[in-house]
Amino acid sequence: MGVAAFAERASRVLRITGDFPQTNGPGTAEQLNAQETQIAGMARNGLFNPETATRLFISPRTVQYHWWKAFTKLGITSRSQLDRVPQPSLTAREGPETTPDALCQRALPTGAP
C-alpha cells in the first residue's frame, strides 16, 4: 500500500469515528480547548510561562505542555505567530475574577467570612 492510499484510508477511519484528520495549515482558535485558549490569550497579552502559571495556579511545565498542544493545533512555531491566527475567541480570561482573592471568594461557601 502506497503512502497516498494509507493516508486516504486513515482519513476515512478518522471520519467514521467522528474525528477529523489534522491539516498542516494554520488552525483557528476554535480548535483549542479552554485551557489552551486561556494560555494562548495570556501569551498574546504578553505574559510568559511563569507569569501565566502563577495566575492560573498551575506549574510552568503544565503551561509549556498546553503551549505545545496549542502550537500543534494552530500550526504555528512561535508566540509571534499568534497574531496571524484567526482569533474570535482567543482572549485571555483575565480580570478581577482571576485574582487570588476573587478565586478564594468563589471557593468559599456563601456567607463565609
Secondary structure, DSSP 4 states (H G I P E B T S, - for coil): --HHHHHHHHHHHHHHTT-----SS---GGGS-HHHHHHHHHHHTT--HHHHHHHHTS-HHHHHHHHHHHHHHHT-SSGGGGGGS--SS-----SGGGSHHHHHHHHSPTT--
